[in-house]
Amino acid sequence: MSFFFCLTNPGLEASLKLEMSKRFPHWKLSFSAPGFITFKGEGKFPDRPYLARYWGEVLGKGVLEGGEVLRLEKGGEWTVKIHTPRPFWFDAPEAVLPEESPSRAWLKIEEAIRLFDLSVMTGDVAMEVGASPGGAVMNLLDRGLIVKGVDPALMDPRVLKHPNFTHLKKPFQELTPEETSGVDWWLSDLNLAPGSVLSHLGRILRSVDTKPRGLILTLKLAKPEVAAEIAQHESRVQEWGYRTCVRLLPSHHKEVLLLAIK
Ligand SMILES: C[S@@+](CC[C@H](N)C(=O)[O-])C[C@H]1O[C@@H](n2cnc3c(N)ncnc32)[C@H](O)[C@@H]1O
């Protein structure tokens, strides 16, 4: 019998357990504390769960030889072998949300760009659906991108007055082919069910001549059941001709990143 652990973000424990039970049913829940869950099973370890920030092998409870010690606020000490490559924020300070940012979404895009070393460049065109109040837009404008923000809600006035910003103040389902053409980076941060977002996005992408280089999609996990659908959403985006990766970022609450690169 082997044991492995997952570290997830607070509030996503039930989603992670559901994801595991669907994707890797042979691995059974063993121990659960806030943000830390262990599973037991036989044979090869499964692939990294989508909703694990870190994962790896559990060597045992308490402080043992040959591993690293996790000291949990609630859940005790565990000796583990971490399998995930250490992302930048494990050893270095995390990206910090600037005071002037209109929202936490500044941090989500910052972490995605840094972690995947995304080639967002001055002069690239980005479109964000679900853009209000404008944290992610502000980040991209500061990086020199030309940004279109789609949202029926109000944008932060500092974003609105930026010369490289256009507000399309309507639901993204009403975008026209002219408005969606010539986009390098497509961002989605809609508080809507991921299945319905991807259906509309698929339709839009079929209507453009050149697909965006990258899709940076935040899938909202409003209820645990949505976690069981992530694999399906990832396959759908791959069918559009993209390589994909699903990753839980440090700033995520009930959501996960689906990154797609052409
Ligand atoms: C999490 S907030 C977006 C935060 C934003 N990305 C930022 O950087 O500040 C979700 C947004 O989705 C918008 N939204 C919901 N349904 C929408 C739709 N059908 N079309 C466009 N925006 C929509 C909401 O108005 C809300 O502002």
The ligand as a Gaussian input file, in Angstrom:
#p B3LYP/6-31G(d) Opt

LIG

0 1
 C      -14.480000      37.465000     -11.618000
 S      -15.208000      38.852000     -12.404000
 C      -13.936000      39.337000     -13.513000
 C      -12.745000      39.998000     -12.881000
 C      -11.846000      40.612000     -13.932000
 N      -11.230000      39.625000     -14.769000
 C      -10.780000      41.508000     -13.391000
 O       -9.636000      41.388000     -13.846000
 O      -11.056000      42.370000     -12.548000
 C      -16.369000      38.096000     -13.445000
 C      -17.027000      39.056000     -14.436000
 O      -17.738000      38.304000     -15.405000
 C      -18.728000      39.176000     -15.899000
 N      -19.689000      38.451000     -16.721000
 C      -20.636000      37.569000     -16.324000
 N      -21.327000      37.115000     -17.399000
 C      -20.796000      37.717000     -18.482000
 C      -21.056000      37.642000     -19.896000
 N      -22.009000      36.849000     -20.376000
 N      -20.298000      38.374000     -20.738000
 C      -19.311000      39.180000     -20.253000
 N      -19.029000      39.298000     -18.926000
 C      -19.747000      38.573000     -18.060000
 C      -19.294000      39.815000     -14.639000
 O      -19.959000      41.034000     -14.939000
 C      -18.041000      40.005000     -13.797000
 O      -17.553000      41.325000     -13.907000

